[in-house]
Amino acid sequence: MRILLDQNLSPKLVRQLADVIPGLETVYEHDLVGASDPFIFDWARKADFTAVISTDLDFVNLVERLGPPPKVIRIERCDFAARVIEQLLRREALRIQGFLESGRSVLLLKL
């Protein structure tokens, strides 16, 4: 499964979380920095991404309006350092995996 990290999340998370969330890629790798959320959502859909991880509510609105793929994992109230986000995603790795295999389209994660 391919999972795209939005630009509001550190690209270092790809390497740091490879052991628990394989398939992470970042918008930085795909020259999408500064692209609009609708553009990124559509691009991720066409590129066969299973999910997008973001702090942006716009992605939730897009998946609710257009449907998956990609599914959306939203981190709420994300004004924390990358290490805190890493800890959150590590702690929620099993929940994320279950979500990716489910029929749901949105997963909200809170610190």
C-alpha positions, 0 to 999 in steps of 0.5 A: 500500500502506498500512503502519501504524507502531505507537506505539513508533515515532515518528510523525515517521517518516511524513514523514521516510520518505515518499520511500522508503516511501510509504503510511506511517501511524501509530497516532497518526493513527487514535486507537489510542494505548494500544490492545492489539496484538490490537486494532491487528492486527485494526483494521489488517486491517479497514482494509486495511493491508498491513503493520504496523511494530513492535518488539513481538514480539506482532505476530509471534505474531499474524500467525503464529497468524492469518495476514496481512493485515497482514504484520508488519515487526519491528524487533528490539532497538529502543532507539534514537533515531528518526533511527537507526530512520529510517536503518535503514528507509531502508537496508532500503527495497528489502528492505521493498518486496520483502517486501510483494510476497512471500508471506511474512508476517514480516520481521525487521530488525536494527540 
